[in-house]
Amino acid sequence: MLNERAEEFFTGRIKAALAMPANRQIGVEAELGVASGILAYAFLAGDITHDQHKILHRHIDAARAECIKKLYTEPVRSCA
């Protein structure tokens, strides 16, 4: 699995993406992209296996789905 620092950083990016308002999808994708990069680096470095990579990537997919769901369930505030 990911080492302690990498896991902390990975979960931090997921939490940051989930904490963003519904109208900040670019920020969400940036955070999830960083999380994905952490997994790619860990996989290529041999720190995690292919199966572990797939399992951890499901957290990114779930967070993305949750953020997209917010677009349709939360009112979006914009400047007039």
PDB file of N, CA, C and O in Angstrom, chain B, residues numbered from 101:
ATOM      1  N   MET B 101       0.832  -1.191   0.000  1.00  0.00           N
ATOM      2  CA  MET B 101       0.000   0.000   0.000  1.00  0.00           C
ATOM      3  C   MET B 101       0.874   1.251   0.000  1.00  0.00           C
ATOM      4  O   MET B 101       2.101   1.175   0.069  1.00  0.00           O
ATOM      5  N   LEU B 102       0.214   2.398  -0.079  1.00  0.00           N
ATOM      6  CA  LEU B 102       0.928   3.663  -0.051  1.00  0.00           C
ATOM      7  C   LEU B 102       1.602   3.850   1.302  1.00  0.00           C
ATOM      8  O   LEU B 102       1.105   3.387   2.328  1.00  0.00           O
ATOM      9  N   ASN B 103       2.747   4.539   1.285  1.00  0.00           N
ATOM     10  CA  ASN B 103       3.371   4.821   2.573  1.00  0.00           C
ATOM     11  C   ASN B 103       2.534   5.863   3.308  1.00  0.00           C
ATOM     12  O   ASN B 103       1.591   6.419   2.745  1.00  0.00           O
ATOM     13  N   GLU B 104       2.877   6.122   4.549  1.00  0.00           N
ATOM     14  CA  GLU B 104       2.044   6.964   5.407  1.00  0.00           C
ATOM     15  C   GLU B 104       1.867   8.386   4.856  1.00  0.00           C
ATOM     16  O   GLU B 104       0.754   8.911   4.838  1.00  0.00           O
ATOM     17  N   ARG B 105       2.956   9.001   4.413  1.00  0.00           N
ATOM     18  CA  ARG B 105       2.870  10.371   3.882  1.00  0.00           C
ATOM     19  C   ARG B 105       2.076  10.423   2.596  1.00  0.00           C
ATOM     20  O   ARG B 105       1.264  11.327   2.400  1.00  0.00           O
ATOM     21  N   ALA B 106       2.304   9.458   1.716  1.00  0.00           N
ATOM     22  CA  ALA B 106       1.582   9.434   0.446  1.00  0.00           C
ATOM     23  C   ALA B 106       0.092   9.193   0.673  1.00  0.00           C
ATOM     24  O   ALA B 106      -0.748   9.805   0.014  1.00  0.00           O
ATOM     25  N   GLU B 107      -0.228   8.310   1.596  1.00  0.00           N
ATOM     26  CA  GLU B 107      -1.638   8.034   1.892  1.00  0.00           C
ATOM     27  C   GLU B 107      -2.317   9.261   2.484  1.00  0.00           C
ATOM     28  O   GLU B 107      -3.460   9.566   2.143  1.00  0.00           O
ATOM     29  N   GLU B 108      -1.624   9.961   3.362  1.00  0.00           N
ATOM     30  CA  GLU B 108      -2.170  11.179   3.958  1.00  0.00           C
ATOM     31  C   GLU B 108      -2.415  12.246   2.884  1.00  0.00           C
ATOM     32  O   GLU B 108      -3.456  12.904   2.876  1.00  0.00           O
ATOM     33  N   PHE B 109      -1.452  12.404   1.991  1.00  0.00           N
ATOM     34  CA  PHE B 109      -1.595  13.384   0.913  1.00  0.00           C
ATOM     35  C   PHE B 109      -2.714  12.977  -0.037  1.00  0.00           C
ATOM     36  O   PHE B 109      -3.496  13.821  -0.473  1.00  0.00           O
ATOM     37  N   PHE B 110      -2.796  11.689  -0.361  1.00  0.00           N
ATOM     38  CA  PHE B 110      -3.833  11.162  -1.250  1.00  0.00           C
ATOM     39  C   PHE B 110      -5.217  11.420  -0.673  1.00  0.00           C
ATOM     40  O   PHE B 110      -6.089  11.941  -1.369  1.00  0.00           O
ATOM     41  N   THR B 111      -5.428  11.066   0.582  1.00  0.00           N
ATOM     42  CA  THR B 111      -6.742  11.279   1.197  1.00  0.00           C
ATOM     43  C   THR B 111      -7.038  12.769   1.362  1.00  0.00           C
ATOM     44  O   THR B 111      -8.197  13.181   1.307  1.00  0.00           O
ATOM     45  N   GLY B 112      -6.011  13.566   1.561  1.00  0.00           N
ATOM     46  CA  GLY B 112      -6.198  15.010   1.645  1.00  0.00           C
ATOM     47  C   GLY B 112      -6.722  15.603   0.353  1.00  0.00           C
ATOM     48  O   GLY B 112      -7.567  16.498   0.373  1.00  0.00           O
ATOM     49  N   ARG B 113      -6.219  15.102  -0.786  1.00  0.00           N
ATOM     50  CA  ARG B 113      -6.688  15.598  -2.089  1.00  0.00           C
ATOM     51  C   ARG B 113      -8.138  15.195  -2.311  1.00  0.00           C
ATOM     52  O   ARG B 113      -8.923  15.977  -2.847  1.00  0.00           O
ATOM     53  N   ILE B 114      -8.500  13.981  -1.903  1.00  0.00           N
ATOM     54  CA  ILE B 114      -9.887  13.519  -2.045  1.00  0.00           C
ATOM     55  C   ILE B 114     -10.800  14.385  -1.184  1.00  0.00           C
ATOM     56  O   ILE B 114     -11.846  14.842  -1.645  1.00  0.00           O
ATOM     57  N   LYS B 115     -10.404  14.608   0.060  1.00  0.00           N
ATOM     58  CA  LYS B 115     -11.215  15.430   0.970  1.00  0.00           C
ATOM     59  C   LYS B 115     -11.336  16.861   0.459  1.00  0.00           C
ATOM     60  O   LYS B 115     -12.403  17.466   0.556  1.00  0.00           O
ATOM     61  N   ALA B 116     -10.261  17.400  -0.079  1.00  0.00           N
ATOM     62  CA  ALA B 116     -10.293  18.764  -0.622  1.00  0.00           C
ATOM     63  C   ALA B 116     -11.267  18.852  -1.795  1.00  0.00           C
ATOM     64  O   ALA B 116     -12.009  19.826  -1.916  1.00  0.00           O
ATOM     65  N   ALA B 117     -11.265  17.850  -2.644  1.00  0.00           N
ATOM     66  CA  ALA B 117     -12.190  17.835  -3.789  1.00  0.00           C
ATOM     67  C   ALA B 117     -13.633  17.760  -3.307  1.00  0.00           C
ATOM     68  O   ALA B 117     -14.499  18.459  -3.832  1.00  0.00           O
ATOM     69  N   LEU B 118     -13.894  16.927  -2.325  1.00  0.00           N
ATOM     70  CA  LEU B 118     -15.257  16.777  -1.820  1.00  0.00           C
ATOM     71  C   LEU B 118     -15.736  18.019  -1.082  1.00  0.00           C
ATOM     72  O   LEU B 118     -16.939  18.273  -1.019  1.00  0.00           O
ATOM     73  N   ALA B 119     -14.822  18.788  -0.528  1.00  0.00           N
ATOM     74  CA  ALA B 119     -15.193  19.982   0.230  1.00  0.00           C
ATOM     75  C   ALA B 119     -15.472  21.186  -0.665  1.00  0.00           C
ATOM     76  O   ALA B 119     -16.014  22.185  -0.192  1.00  0.00           O
ATOM     77  N   MET B 120     -15.118  21.113  -1.932  1.00  0.00           N
ATOM     78  CA  MET B 120     -15.320  22.255  -2.830  1.00  0.00           C
ATOM     79  C   MET B 120     -16.788  22.413  -3.173  1.00  0.00           C
ATOM     80  O   MET B 120     -17.531  21.434  -3.237  1.00  0.00           O
ATOM     81  N   PRO B 121     -17.207  23.669  -3.395  1.00  0.00           N
ATOM     82  CA  PRO B 121     -18.598  23.903  -3.803  1.00  0.00           C
ATOM     83  C   PRO B 121     -18.889  23.280  -5.165  1.00  0.00           C
ATOM     84  O   PRO B 121     -17.981  22.962  -5.932  1.00  0.00           O
ATOM     85  N   ALA B 122     -20.163  23.117  -5.436  1.00  0.00           N
ATOM     86  CA  ALA B 122     -20.586  22.440  -6.667  1.00  0.00           C
ATOM     87  C   ALA B 122     -20.110  23.152  -7.928  1.00  0.00           C
ATOM     88  O   ALA B 122     -19.878  22.502  -8.947  1.00  0.00           O
ATOM     89  N   ASN B 123     -19.960  24.471  -7.879  1.00  0.00           N
ATOM     90  CA  ASN B 123     -19.593  25.203  -9.095  1.00  0.00           C
ATOM     91  C   ASN B 123     -18.082  25.310  -9.289  1.00  0.00           C
ATOM     92  O   ASN B 123     -17.637  26.125 -10.098  1.00  0.00           O
ATOM     93  N   ARG B 124     -17.299  24.537  -8.595  1.00  0.00           N
ATOM     94  CA  ARG B 124     -15.833  24.559  -8.703  1.00  0.00           C
ATOM     95  C   ARG B 124     -15.294  23.248  -9.283  1.00  0.00           C
ATOM     96  O   ARG B 124     -14.380  22.644  -8.723  1.00  0.00           O
ATOM     97  N   GLN B 125     -15.866  22.819 -10.402  1.00  0.00           N
ATOM     98  CA  GLN B 125     -15.471  21.536 -10.985  1.00  0.00           C
ATOM     99  C   GLN B 125     -14.032  21.529 -11.491  1.00  0.00           C
ATOM    100  O   GLN B 125     -13.389  20.479 -11.484  1.00  0.00           O
ATOM    101  N   ILE B 126     -13.519  22.661 -11.923  1.00  0.00           N
ATOM    102  CA  ILE B 126     -12.120  22.686 -12.377  1.00  0.00           C
ATOM    103  C   ILE B 126     -11.195  22.418 -11.196  1.00  0.00           C
ATOM    104  O   ILE B 126     -10.222  21.675 -11.322  1.00  0.00           O
ATOM    105  N   GLY B 127     -11.494  23.017 -10.056  1.00  0.00           N
ATOM    106  CA  GLY B 127     -10.708  22.761  -8.849  1.00  0.00           C
ATOM    107  C   GLY B 127     -10.816  21.319  -8.392  1.00  0.00           C
ATOM    108  O   GLY B 127      -9.834  20.722  -7.952  1.00  0.00           O
ATOM    109  N   VAL B 128     -12.010  20.764  -8.498  1.00  0.00           N
ATOM    110  CA  VAL B 128     -12.223  19.357  -8.135  1.00  0.00           C
ATOM    111  C   VAL B 128     -11.353  18.463  -9.007  1.00  0.00           C
ATOM    112  O   VAL B 128     -10.665  17.575  -8.504  1.00  0.00           O
ATOM    113  N   GLU B 129     -11.384  18.701 -10.314  1.00  0.00           N
ATOM    114  CA  GLU B 129     -10.593  17.868 -11.227  1.00  0.00           C
ATOM    115  C   GLU B 129      -9.099  18.042 -10.995  1.00  0.00           C
ATOM    116  O   GLU B 129      -8.331  17.096 -11.166  1.00  0.00           O
ATOM    117  N   ALA B 130      -8.682  19.240 -10.608  1.00  0.00           N
ATOM    118  CA  ALA B 130      -7.267  19.450 -10.308  1.00  0.00           C
ATOM    119  C   ALA B 130      -6.848  18.619  -9.099  1.00  0.00           C
ATOM    120  O   ALA B 130      -5.802  17.970  -9.122  1.00  0.00           O
ATOM    121  N   GLU B 131      -7.658  18.638  -8.049  1.00  0.00           N
ATOM    122  CA  GLU B 131      -7.342  17.853  -6.849  1.00  0.00           C
ATOM    123  C   GLU B 131      -7.350  16.356  -7.151  1.00  0.00           C
ATOM    124  O   GLU B 131      -6.471  15.622  -6.699  1.00  0.00           O
ATOM    125  N   LEU B 132      -8.337  15.912  -7.911  1.00  0.00           N
ATOM    126  CA  LEU B 132      -8.413  14.490  -8.245  1.00  0.00           C
ATOM    127  C   LEU B 132      -7.283  14.084  -9.190  1.00  0.00           C
ATOM    128  O   LEU B 132      -6.825  12.942  -9.152  1.00  0.00           O
ATOM    129  N   GLY B 133      -6.839  14.999 -10.023  1.00  0.00           N
ATOM    130  CA  GLY B 133      -5.702  14.731 -10.895  1.00  0.00           C
ATOM    131  C   GLY B 133      -4.417  14.539 -10.102  1.00  0.00           C
ATOM    132  O   GLY B 133      -3.591  13.690 -10.437  1.00  0.00           O
ATOM    133  N   VAL B 134      -4.255  15.333  -9.048  1.00  0.00           N
ATOM    134  CA  VAL B 134      -3.083  15.158  -8.179  1.00  0.00           C
ATOM    135  C   VAL B 134      -3.146  13.805  -7.484  1.00  0.00           C
ATOM    136  O   VAL B 134      -2.140  13.103  -7.389  1.00  0.00           O
ATOM    137  N   ALA B 135      -4.326  13.442  -6.999  1.00  0.00           N
ATOM    138  CA  ALA B 135      -4.492  12.136  -6.352  1.00  0.00           C
ATOM    139  C   ALA B 135      -4.184  11.000  -7.322  1.00  0.00           C
ATOM    140  O   ALA B 135      -3.556  10.010  -6.947  1.00  0.00           O
ATOM    141  N   SER B 136      -4.622  11.145  -8.559  1.00  0.00           N
ATOM    142  CA  SER B 136      -4.347  10.141  -9.582  1.00  0.00           C
ATOM    143  C   SER B 136      -2.849  10.055  -9.876  1.00  0.00           C
ATOM    144  O   SER B 136      -2.310   8.968 -10.081  1.00  0.00           O
ATOM    145  N   GLY B 137      -2.190  11.202  -9.895  1.00  0.00           N
ATOM    146  CA  GLY B 137      -0.750  11.222 -10.118  1.00  0.00           C
ATOM    147  C   GLY B 137       0.021  10.513  -9.014  1.00  0.00           C
ATOM    148  O   GLY B 137       1.020   9.843  -9.276  1.00  0.00           O
ATOM    149  N   ILE B 138      -0.442  10.664  -7.790  1.00  0.00           N
ATOM    150  CA  ILE B 138       0.187   9.963  -6.664  1.00  0.00           C
ATOM    151  C   ILE B 138       0.101   8.460  -6.871  1.00  0.00           C
ATOM    152  O   ILE B 138       1.068   7.732  -6.650  1.00  0.00           O
ATOM    153  N   LEU B 139      -1.080   8.004  -7.302  1.00  0.00           N
ATOM    154  CA  LEU B 139      -1.247   6.566  -7.539  1.00  0.00           C
ATOM    155  C   LEU B 139      -0.373   6.088  -8.699  1.00  0.00           C
ATOM    156  O   LEU B 139       0.233   5.019  -8.622  1.00  0.00           O
ATOM    157  N   ALA B 140      -0.309   6.863  -9.749  1.00  0.00           N
ATOM    158  CA  ALA B 140       0.516   6.477 -10.900  1.00  0.00           C
ATOM    159  C   ALA B 140       1.983   6.372 -10.496  1.00  0.00           C
ATOM    160  O   ALA B 140       2.665   5.419 -10.872  1.00  0.00           O
ATOM    161  N   TYR B 141       2.463   7.337  -9.739  1.00  0.00           N
ATOM    162  CA  TYR B 141       3.854   7.317  -9.294  1.00  0.00           C
ATOM    163  C   TYR B 141       4.117   6.106  -8.405  1.00  0.00           C
ATOM    164  O   TYR B 141       5.125   5.418  -8.569  1.00  0.00           O
ATOM    165  N   ALA B 142       3.208   5.847  -7.463  1.00  0.00           N
ATOM    166  CA  ALA B 142       3.384   4.704  -6.560  1.00  0.00           C
ATOM    167  C   ALA B 142       3.385   3.392  -7.337  1.00  0.00           C
ATOM    168  O   ALA B 142       4.148   2.480  -7.021  1.00  0.00           O
ATOM    169  N   PHE B 143       2.533   3.297  -8.347  1.00  0.00           N
ATOM    170  CA  PHE B 143       2.477   2.078  -9.151  1.00  0.00           C
ATOM    171  C   PHE B 143       3.762   1.890  -9.953  1.00  0.00           C
ATOM    172  O   PHE B 143       4.331   0.799  -9.975  1.00  0.00           O
ATOM    173  N   LEU B 144       4.211   2.951 -10.607  1.00  0.00           N
ATOM    174  CA  LEU B 144       5.425   2.846 -11.418  1.00  0.00           C
ATOM    175  C   LEU B 144       6.668   2.626 -10.561  1.00  0.00           C
ATOM    176  O   LEU B 144       7.634   2.014 -11.016  1.00  0.00           O
ATOM    177  N   ALA B 145       6.650   3.120  -9.328  1.00  0.00           N
ATOM    178  CA  ALA B 145       7.777   2.926  -8.428  1.00  0.00           C
ATOM    179  C   ALA B 145       7.755   1.533  -7.793  1.00  0.00           C
ATOM    180  O   ALA B 145       8.719   1.122  -7.146  1.00  0.00           O
ATOM    181  N   GLY B 146       6.652   0.815  -7.983  1.00  0.00           N
ATOM    182  CA  GLY B 146       6.547  -0.532  -7.420  1.00  0.00           C
ATOM    183  C   GLY B 146       6.064  -0.560  -5.985  1.00  0.00           C
ATOM    184  O   GLY B 146       6.143  -1.592  -5.320  1.00  0.00           O
ATOM    185  N   ASP B 147       5.562   0.572  -5.503  1.00  0.00           N
ATOM    186  CA  ASP B 147       5.074   0.622  -4.123  1.00  0.00           C
ATOM    187  C   ASP B 147       3.715  -0.039  -3.972  1.00  0.00           C
ATOM    188  O   ASP B 147       3.388  -0.553  -2.903  1.00  0.00           O
ATOM    189  N   ILE B 148       2.921  -0.030  -5.035  1.00  0.00           N
ATOM    190  CA  ILE B 148       1.612  -0.679  -5.003  1.00  0.00           C
ATOM    191  C   ILE B 148       1.482  -1.582  -6.227  1.00  0.00           C
ATOM    192  O   ILE B 148       2.128  -1.360  -7.251  1.00  0.00           O
ATOM    193  N   THR B 149       0.652  -2.585  -6.104  1.00  0.00           N
ATOM    194  CA  THR B 149       0.408  -3.509  -7.208  1.00  0.00           C
ATOM    195  C   THR B 149      -0.699  -2.951  -8.109  1.00  0.00           C
ATOM    196  O   THR B 149      -1.335  -1.947  -7.790  1.00  0.00           O
ATOM    197  N   HIS B 150      -0.910  -3.622  -9.228  1.00  0.00           N
ATOM    198  CA  HIS B 150      -1.966  -3.216 -10.146  1.00  0.00           C
ATOM    199  C   HIS B 150      -3.332  -3.289  -9.470  1.00  0.00           C
ATOM    200  O   HIS B 150      -4.156  -2.388  -9.628  1.00  0.00           O
ATOM    201  N   ASP B 151      -3.568  -4.350  -8.727  1.00  0.00           N
ATOM    202  CA  ASP B 151      -4.852  -4.496  -8.031  1.00  0.00           C
ATOM    203  C   ASP B 151      -5.046  -3.411  -6.978  1.00  0.00           C
ATOM    204  O   ASP B 151      -6.149  -2.882  -6.836  1.00  0.00           O
ATOM    205  N   GLN B 152      -3.999  -3.073  -6.241  1.00  0.00           N
ATOM    206  CA  GLN B 152      -4.094  -2.002  -5.251  1.00  0.00           C
ATOM    207  C   GLN B 152      -4.368  -0.670  -5.939  1.00  0.00           C
ATOM    208  O   GLN B 152      -5.143   0.146  -5.440  1.00  0.00           O
ATOM    209  N   HIS B 153      -3.731  -0.453  -7.084  1.00  0.00           N
ATOM    210  CA  HIS B 153      -3.961   0.773  -7.848  1.00  0.00           C
ATOM    211  C   HIS B 153      -5.427   0.879  -8.251  1.00  0.00           C
ATOM    212  O   HIS B 153      -6.035   1.941  -8.115  1.00  0.00           O
ATOM    213  N   LYS B 154      -5.992  -0.215  -8.745  1.00  0.00           N
ATOM    214  CA  LYS B 154      -7.392  -0.206  -9.157  1.00  0.00           C
ATOM    215  C   LYS B 154      -8.314   0.076  -7.979  1.00  0.00           C
ATOM    216  O   LYS B 154      -9.279   0.829  -8.109  1.00  0.00           O
ATOM    217  N   ILE B 155      -8.021  -0.522  -6.837  1.00  0.00           N
ATOM    218  CA  ILE B 155      -8.859  -0.314  -5.650  1.00  0.00           C
ATOM    219  C   ILE B 155      -8.782   1.140  -5.188  1.00  0.00           C
ATOM    220  O   ILE B 155      -9.809   1.754  -4.900  1.00  0.00           O
ATOM    221  N   LEU B 156      -7.581   1.687  -5.117  1.00  0.00           N
ATOM    222  CA  LEU B 156      -7.424   3.065  -4.672  1.00  0.00           C
ATOM    223  C   LEU B 156      -8.018   4.051  -5.678  1.00  0.00           C
ATOM    224  O   LEU B 156      -8.523   5.105  -5.291  1.00  0.00           O
ATOM    225  N   HIS B 157      -7.959   3.714  -6.953  1.00  0.00           N
ATOM    226  CA  HIS B 157      -8.513   4.610  -7.970  1.00  0.00           C
ATOM    227  C   HIS B 157     -10.035   4.679  -7.870  1.00  0.00           C
ATOM    228  O   HIS B 157     -10.643   5.644  -8.332  1.00  0.00           O
ATOM    229  N   ARG B 158     -10.643   3.677  -7.279  1.00  0.00           N
ATOM    230  CA  ARG B 158     -12.096   3.709  -7.078  1.00  0.00           C
ATOM    231  C   ARG B 158     -12.495   4.844  -6.141  1.00  0.00           C
ATOM    232  O   ARG B 158     -13.596   5.383  -6.257  1.00  0.00           O
ATOM    233  N   HIS B 159     -11.612   5.213  -5.213  1.00  0.00           N
ATOM    234  CA  HIS B 159     -11.885   6.347  -4.328  1.00  0.00           C
ATOM    235  C   HIS B 159     -11.965   7.640  -5.147  1.00  0.00           C
ATOM    236  O   HIS B 159     -12.805   8.500  -4.884  1.00  0.00           O
ATOM    237  N   ILE B 160     -11.091   7.763  -6.131  1.00  0.00           N
ATOM    238  CA  ILE B 160     -11.115   8.941  -7.004  1.00  0.00           C
ATOM    239  C   ILE B 160     -12.405   8.954  -7.817  1.00  0.00           C
ATOM    240  O   ILE B 160     -13.054   9.994  -7.935  1.00  0.00           O
ATOM    241  N   ASP B 161     -12.776   7.817  -8.374  1.00  0.00           N
ATOM    242  CA  ASP B 161     -14.006   7.740  -9.158  1.00  0.00           C
ATOM    243  C   ASP B 161     -15.234   8.052  -8.309  1.00  0.00           C
ATOM    244  O   ASP B 161     -16.150   8.736  -8.765  1.00  0.00           O
ATOM    245  N   ALA B 162     -15.251   7.552  -7.081  1.00  0.00           N
ATOM    246  CA  ALA B 162     -16.379   7.810  -6.183  1.00  0.00           C
ATOM    247  C   ALA B 162     -16.459   9.289  -5.817  1.00  0.00           C
ATOM    248  O   ALA B 162     -17.549   9.858  -5.765  1.00  0.00           O
ATOM    249  N   ALA B 163     -15.315   9.908  -5.564  1.00  0.00           N
ATOM    250  CA  ALA B 163     -15.296  11.333  -5.232  1.00  0.00           C
ATOM    251  C   ALA B 163     -15.774  12.162  -6.421  1.00  0.00           C
ATOM    252  O   ALA B 163     -16.534  13.115  -6.248  1.00  0.00           O
ATOM    253  N   ARG B 164     -15.335  11.805  -7.624  1.00  0.00           N
ATOM    254  CA  ARG B 164     -15.763  12.522  -8.823  1.00  0.00           C
ATOM    255  C   ARG B 164     -17.279  12.397  -8.997  1.00  0.00           C
ATOM    256  O   ARG B 164     -17.952  13.384  -9.294  1.00  0.00           O
ATOM    257  N   ALA B 165     -17.806  11.210  -8.817  1.00  0.00           N
ATOM    258  CA  ALA B 165     -19.250  11.005  -8.944  1.00  0.00           C
ATOM    259  C   ALA B 165     -20.013  11.822  -7.904  1.00  0.00           C
ATOM    260  O   ALA B 165     -21.063  12.388  -8.206  1.00  0.00           O
ATOM    261  N   GLU B 166     -19.494  11.884  -6.693  1.00  0.00           N
ATOM    262  CA  GLU B 166     -20.135  12.650  -5.633  1.00  0.00           C
ATOM    263  C   GLU B 166     -20.132  14.144  -5.961  1.00  0.00           C
ATOM    264  O   GLU B 166     -21.123  14.832  -5.720  1.00  0.00           O
ATOM    265  N   CYS B 167     -19.035  14.644  -6.505  1.00  0.00           N
ATOM    266  CA  CYS B 167     -18.942  16.063  -6.864  1.00  0.00           C
ATOM    267  C   CYS B 167     -19.869  16.397  -8.025  1.00  0.00           C
ATOM    268  O   CYS B 167     -20.465  17.473  -8.044  1.00  0.00           O
ATOM    269  N   ILE B 168     -19.998  15.515  -8.971  1.00  0.00           N
ATOM    270  CA  ILE B 168     -20.921  15.737 -10.087  1.00  0.00           C
ATOM    271  C   ILE B 168     -22.357  15.695  -9.589  1.00  0.00           C
ATOM    272  O   ILE B 168     -23.203  16.460 -10.051  1.00  0.00           O
ATOM    273  N   LYS B 169     -22.629  14.807  -8.652  1.00  0.00           N
ATOM    274  CA  LYS B 169     -23.965  14.721  -8.068  1.00  0.00           C
ATOM    275  C   LYS B 169     -24.344  16.035  -7.390  1.00  0.00           C
ATOM    276  O   LYS B 169     -25.507  16.438  -7.420  1.00  0.00           O
ATOM    277  N   LYS B 170     -23.362  16.707  -6.777  1.00  0.00           N
ATOM    278  CA  LYS B 170     -23.627  17.990  -6.130  1.00  0.00           C
ATOM    279  C   LYS B 170     -24.115  19.040  -7.125  1.00  0.00           C
ATOM    280  O   LYS B 170     -24.892  19.925  -6.765  1.00  0.00           O
ATOM    281  N   LEU B 171     -23.663  18.946  -8.368  1.00  0.00           N
ATOM    282  CA  LEU B 171     -24.112  19.897  -9.388  1.00  0.00           C
ATOM    283  C   LEU B 171     -25.626  19.864  -9.573  1.00  0.00           C
ATOM    284  O   LEU B 171     -26.240  20.882  -9.890  1.00  0.00           O
ATOM    285  N   TYR B 172     -26.217  18.704  -9.375  1.00  0.00           N
ATOM    286  CA  TYR B 172     -27.640  18.537  -9.617  1.00  0.00           C
ATOM    287  C   TYR B 172     -28.483  18.603  -8.356  1.00  0.00           C
ATOM    288  O   TYR B 172     -29.710  18.650  -8.434  1.00  0.00           O
ATOM    289  N   THR B 173     -27.840  18.608  -7.193  1.00  0.00           N
ATOM    290  CA  THR B 173     -28.621  18.600  -5.959  1.00  0.00           C
ATOM    291  C   THR B 173     -28.455  19.861  -5.125  1.00  0.00           C
ATOM    292  O   THR B 173     -29.326  20.166  -4.311  1.00  0.00           O
ATOM    293  N   GLU B 174     -27.368  20.602  -5.302  1.00  0.00           N
ATOM    294  CA  GLU B 174     -27.158  21.820  -4.540  1.00  0.00           C
ATOM    295  C   GLU B 174     -27.406  23.039  -5.413  1.00  0.00           C
ATOM    296  O   GLU B 174     -27.064  23.044  -6.595  1.00  0.00           O
ATOM    297  N   PRO B 175     -28.002  24.070  -4.830  1.00  0.00           N
ATOM    298  CA  PRO B 175     -28.160  25.296  -5.605  1.00  0.00           C
ATOM    299  C   PRO B 175     -26.800  25.944  -5.830  1.00  0.00           C
ATOM    300  O   PRO B 175     -25.981  26.019  -4.914  1.00  0.00           O
ATOM    301  N   VAL B 176     -26.567  26.404  -7.037  1.00  0.00           N
ATOM    302  CA  VAL B 176     -25.293  27.034  -7.388  1.00  0.00           C
ATOM    303  C   VAL B 176     -25.468  28.536  -7.304  1.00  0.00           C
ATOM    304  O   VAL B 176     -26.375  29.101  -7.915  1.00  0.00           O
ATOM    305  N   ARG B 177     -24.599  29.179  -6.544  1.00  0.00           N
ATOM    306  CA  ARG B 177     -24.659  30.631  -6.416  1.00  0.00           C
ATOM    307  C   ARG B 177     -23.700  31.250  -7.426  1.00  0.00           C
ATOM    308  O   ARG B 177     -22.572  30.789  -7.605  1.00  0.00           O
ATOM    309  N   SER B 178     -24.165  32.281  -8.065  1.00  0.00           N
ATOM    310  CA  SER B 178     -23.303  32.999  -9.005  1.00  0.00           C
ATOM    311  C   SER B 178     -23.511  34.497  -8.824  1.00  0.00           C
ATOM    312  O   SER B 178     -24.531  34.933  -8.291  1.00  0.00           O
ATOM    313  N   CYS B 179     -22.560  35.256  -9.261  1.00  0.00           N
ATOM    314  CA  CYS B 179     -22.654  36.713  -9.187  1.00  0.00           C
ATOM    315  C   CYS B 179     -23.565  37.218 -10.294  1.00  0.00           C
ATOM    316  O   CYS B 179     -23.540  36.702 -11.411  1.00  0.00           O
ATOM    317  N   ALA B 180     -24.357  38.212  -9.988  1.00  0.00           N
ATOM    318  CA  ALA B 180     -25.275  38.759 -10.998  1.00  0.00           C
ATOM    319  C   ALA B 180     -24.655  39.947 -11.693  1.00  0.00           C
ATOM    320  O   ALA B 180     -25.277  40.541 -12.574  1.00  0.00           O
TER     321      ALA B 180
END
